[in-house]
């Protein structure tokens, strides 16, 4: 593996790790990667370009934040119920 390929792999691994830490399932991350790969044409080698590829990913955390608030409230409710 060339250094550039290794560096790219490390960046992808770190991005995936951060998404999992943020609450996304491995299935969600995998589906997202498949969509990116399909969009870039890696499944069709004749469409590949020799130009460097730059990816920018924005993650909408609205749903995750809402879920975390619900789980925090549930945890507090359980904690208070156990104290009674």
MIZA-709530 format. One record per atom (N, C-alpha, C, CB): residue number from 0; residue in one letter; x, y, z. Coordinates in steps of 0.02 Angstrom, whole numbers. Atoms other than C-alpha are relative to their C-alpha. Glycine has a CB too. Layout:
N
REC	NUM	A	X	Y	Z
...
END
This chain:
84
REC	0	X	43	-59	0
REC	0	X	0	0	0
REC	0	X	45	62	0
REC	0	X	-49	0	62
REC	1	X	-38	-63	4
REC	1	X	70	170	-49
REC	1	X	-19	45	59
REC	1	X	-12	35	-67
REC	2	X	12	-45	-56
REC	2	X	83	308	82
REC	2	X	-65	40	-8
REC	2	X	59	47	9
REC	3	X	61	-39	12
REC	3	X	-55	412	2
REC	3	X	-63	-42	11
REC	3	X	0	29	-72
REC	4	X	57	45	-10
REC	4	X	-172	262	1
REC	4	X	-9	-14	74
REC	4	X	10	-65	-40
REC	5	X	3	12	-72
REC	5	X	-129	225	183
REC	5	X	-30	60	36
REC	5	X	70	-16	27
REC	6	X	25	-61	-32
REC	6	X	-162	406	233
REC	6	X	-75	8	-12
REC	6	X	37	61	-27
REC	7	X	72	-5	17
REC	7	X	-330	405	143
REC	7	X	-40	-50	41
REC	7	X	-11	-12	-75
REC	8	X	34	52	-39
REC	8	X	-378	243	229
REC	8	X	-6	21	73
REC	8	X	38	-68	-5
REC	9	X	2	-23	-69
REC	9	X	-333	318	398
REC	9	X	-53	54	10
REC	9	X	69	26	21
REC	10	X	50	-53	-6
REC	10	X	-441	471	366
REC	10	X	-71	-29	-3
REC	10	X	9	52	-57
REC	11	X	66	33	4
REC	11	X	-589	362	315
REC	11	X	-15	-37	64
REC	11	X	-2	-49	-60
REC	12	X	10	37	-63
REC	12	X	-565	251	468
REC	12	X	-18	48	57
REC	12	X	63	-39	19
REC	13	X	13	-48	-53
REC	13	X	-561	402	583
REC	13	X	-70	31	-7
REC	13	X	53	56	0
REC	14	X	67	-28	11
REC	14	X	-717	477	503
REC	14	X	-54	-50	20
REC	14	X	-9	21	-75
REC	15	X	48	52	-18
REC	15	X	-810	312	523
REC	15	X	-3	-9	75
REC	15	X	18	-67	-34
REC	16	X	-2	7	-73
REC	16	X	-753	296	703
REC	16	X	-37	57	34
REC	16	X	73	-1	24
REC	17	X	35	-58	-29
REC	17	X	-816	472	742
REC	17	X	-76	-6	-10
REC	17	X	26	65	-32
REC	18	X	72	10	12
REC	18	X	-985	431	663
REC	18	X	-29	-52	48
REC	18	X	-13	-21	-72
REC	19	X	23	52	-47
REC	19	X	-1000	273	769
REC	19	X	-3	29	71
REC	19	X	46	-62	-2
REC	20	X	0	-32	-65
REC	20	X	-951	373	924
REC	20	X	-58	47	8
REC	20	X	65	37	12
REC	21	X	55	-48	-1
REC	21	X	-1086	498	878
REC	21	X	-68	-35	2
REC	21	X	3	45	-61
REC	22	X	63	37	-8
REC	22	X	-1217	360	883
REC	22	X	-25	-35	-62
REC	22	X	-51	45	24
REC	23	X	22	35	60
REC	23	X	-1230	298	705
REC	23	X	19	-74	4
REC	23	X	31	33	-63
REC	24	X	-15	71	0
REC	24	X	-1238	111	682
REC	24	X	50	-16	-55
REC	24	X	-65	-42	-9
REC	25	X	-46	22	52
REC	25	X	-1109	16	582
REC	25	X	-37	-9	-66
REC	25	X	35	-66	21
REC	26	X	41	9	60
REC	26	X	-1249	-23	460
REC	26	X	-10	67	-35
REC	26	X	-68	-32	17
REC	27	X	9	-67	29
REC	27	X	-1282	164	435
REC	27	X	65	24	-33
REC	27	X	-22	50	55
REC	28	X	-65	-22	27
REC	28	X	-1096	200	410
REC	28	X	16	-38	-64
REC	28	X	56	-10	53
REC	29	X	-13	41	59
REC	29	X	-1079	55	288
REC	29	X	-43	23	-59
REC	29	X	-14	-74	15
REC	30	X	45	-22	54
REC	30	X	-1231	113	188
REC	30	X	24	67	-28
REC	30	X	-73	6	27
REC	31	X	-26	-64	24
REC	31	X	-1159	288	180
REC	31	X	62	-7	-43
REC	31	X	16	45	59
REC	32	X	-61	12	39
REC	32	X	-991	224	119
REC	32	X	-17	-30	-68
REC	32	X	47	-47	38
REC	33	X	21	30	64
REC	33	X	-1077	118	-14
REC	33	X	-27	55	-46
REC	33	X	-53	-55	12
REC	34	X	28	-54	41
REC	34	X	-1172	272	-74
REC	34	X	55	45	-28
REC	34	X	-49	42	41
REC	35	X	-56	-42	23
REC	35	X	-1011	374	-83
REC	35	X	39	-35	-55
REC	35	X	46	19	59
REC	36	X	-38	39	49
REC	36	X	-919	236	-176
REC	36	X	-38	-4	-66
REC	36	X	15	-71	27
REC	37	X	41	3	61
REC	37	X	-1063	217	-299
REC	37	X	0	68	-36
REC	37	X	-72	-20	17
REC	38	X	3	-66	30
REC	38	X	-1072	405	-326
REC	38	X	67	19	-33
REC	38	X	-18	52	53
REC	39	X	-66	-16	28
REC	39	X	-884	414	-360
REC	39	X	17	-43	-60
REC	39	X	53	-8	53
REC	40	X	-11	41	59
REC	40	X	-896	278	-491
REC	40	X	49	-57	8
REC	40	X	24	43	-54
REC	41	X	-48	55	-11
REC	41	X	-783	149	-410
REC	41	X	-28	-67	-23
REC	41	X	19	-4	73
REC	42	X	29	62	25
REC	42	X	-905	15	-466
REC	42	X	2	-2	-76
REC	42	X	-72	-9	25
REC	43	X	-6	-5	72
REC	43	X	-874	74	-645
REC	43	X	69	30	-15
REC	43	X	-57	45	-30
REC	44	X	-68	-24	8
REC	44	X	-685	86	-670
REC	44	X	11	46	-60
REC	44	X	47	-58	-4
REC	45	X	-10	-42	59
REC	45	X	-703	166	-841
REC	45	X	-17	73	15
REC	45	X	-43	-26	-57
REC	46	X	19	-68	-18
REC	46	X	-774	320	-753
REC	46	X	49	33	48
REC	46	X	-69	0	30
REC	47	X	-47	-26	-49
REC	47	X	-629	342	-633
REC	47	X	45	53	-30
REC	47	X	42	-56	29
REC	48	X	-44	-54	20
REC	48	X	-521	496	-642
REC	48	X	66	-6	38
REC	48	X	-32	69	11
REC	49	X	-64	0	-34
REC	49	X	-338	515	-598
REC	49	X	7	61	46
REC	49	X	58	-3	-50
REC	50	X	-2	-60	-41
REC	50	X	-379	680	-512
REC	50	X	-7	-18	74
REC	50	X	-56	49	-21
REC	51	X	8	12	-72
REC	51	X	-360	687	-322
REC	51	X	-72	11	22
REC	51	X	47	46	41
REC	52	X	69	-3	-24
REC	52	X	-522	662	-228
REC	52	X	-1	33	69
REC	52	X	-30	-71	4
REC	53	X	9	-33	-65
REC	53	X	-577	776	-86
REC	53	X	-72	-11	21
REC	53	X	18	75	-4
REC	54	X	67	11	-27
REC	54	X	-725	730	23
REC	54	X	-12	47	57
REC	54	X	-8	-74	22
REC	55	X	22	-40	-56
REC	55	X	-819	844	140
REC	55	X	-66	-28	23
REC	55	X	-5	76	-20
REC	56	X	60	32	-26
REC	56	X	-949	767	252
REC	56	X	-31	43	54
REC	56	X	16	-71	28
REC	57	X	37	-37	-51
REC	57	X	-1080	863	349
REC	57	X	-50	-50	30
REC	57	X	-36	64	-29
REC	58	X	45	46	-34
REC	58	X	-1178	765	479
REC	58	X	-52	40	37
REC	58	X	39	-47	48
REC	59	X	55	-34	-35
REC	59	X	-1348	827	537
REC	59	X	-10	-37	66
REC	59	X	-66	0	-43
REC	60	X	3	31	-66
REC	60	X	-1346	793	723
REC	60	X	-68	11	34
REC	60	X	55	29	45
REC	61	X	65	-15	-30
REC	61	X	-1527	849	753
REC	61	X	-33	-63	28
REC	61	X	-46	33	-50
REC	62	X	32	62	-22
REC	62	X	-1597	672	763
REC	62	X	38	-30	58
REC	62	X	-5	-50	-58
REC	63	X	-40	30	-53
REC	63	X	-1453	609	869
REC	63	X	-6	39	65
REC	63	X	74	-3	-22
REC	64	X	7	-41	-60
REC	64	X	-1465	755	990
REC	64	X	-68	-11	34
REC	64	X	8	74	-17
REC	65	X	67	13	-28
REC	65	X	-1652	725	1011
REC	65	X	-2	-67	36
REC	65	X	-53	2	-56
REC	66	X	-2	67	-31
REC	66	X	-1622	540	1045
REC	66	X	40	-1	65
REC	66	X	30	-50	-50
REC	67	X	-42	-2	-60
REC	67	X	-1485	578	1171
REC	67	X	-38	34	57
REC	67	X	66	37	-14
REC	68	X	39	-33	-52
REC	68	X	-1600	698	1265
REC	68	X	-54	-48	27
REC	68	X	-33	64	-28
REC	69	X	51	48	-22
REC	69	X	-1737	564	1269
REC	69	X	32	-53	44
REC	69	X	-34	-32	-61
REC	70	X	-33	53	-39
REC	70	X	-1614	433	1334
REC	70	X	24	28	67
REC	70	X	59	-29	-39
REC	71	X	-22	-30	-63
REC	71	X	-1544	553	1465
REC	71	X	-60	8	47
REC	71	X	34	69	-13
REC	72	X	60	-7	-41
REC	72	X	-1721	589	1526
REC	72	X	-22	-67	26
REC	72	X	-57	33	-40
REC	73	X	18	67	-22
REC	73	X	-1759	404	1532
REC	73	X	46	-24	55
REC	73	X	1	-49	-59
REC	74	X	-48	21	-51
REC	74	X	-1600	370	1630
REC	74	X	-14	36	66
REC	74	X	72	15	-24
REC	75	X	16	-37	-61
REC	75	X	-1645	508	1754
REC	75	X	-64	-27	32
REC	75	X	-8	75	-15
REC	76	X	62	28	-26
REC	76	X	-1822	439	1772
REC	76	X	12	-67	34
REC	76	X	-52	-7	-56
REC	77	X	-16	65	-29
REC	77	X	-1754	265	1804
REC	77	X	38	9	66
REC	77	X	41	-43	-50
REC	78	X	-39	-13	-60
REC	78	X	-1629	333	1929
REC	78	X	-44	23	58
REC	78	X	54	53	-14
REC	79	X	45	-25	-52
REC	79	X	-1765	428	2024
REC	79	X	-47	-55	24
REC	79	X	-40	60	-26
REC	80	X	44	55	-18
REC	80	X	-1880	277	2020
REC	80	X	35	-50	45
REC	80	X	-27	-35	-63
REC	81	X	-38	47	-41
REC	81	X	-1743	168	2095
REC	81	X	14	29	69
REC	81	X	65	-19	-34
REC	82	X	-13	-33	-65
REC	82	X	-1713	296	2234
REC	82	X	-61	-3	45
REC	82	X	21	72	-11
REC	83	X	61	0	-39
REC	83	X	-1894	286	2289
REC	83	X	-12	-65	37
REC	83	X	-59	14	-43
END
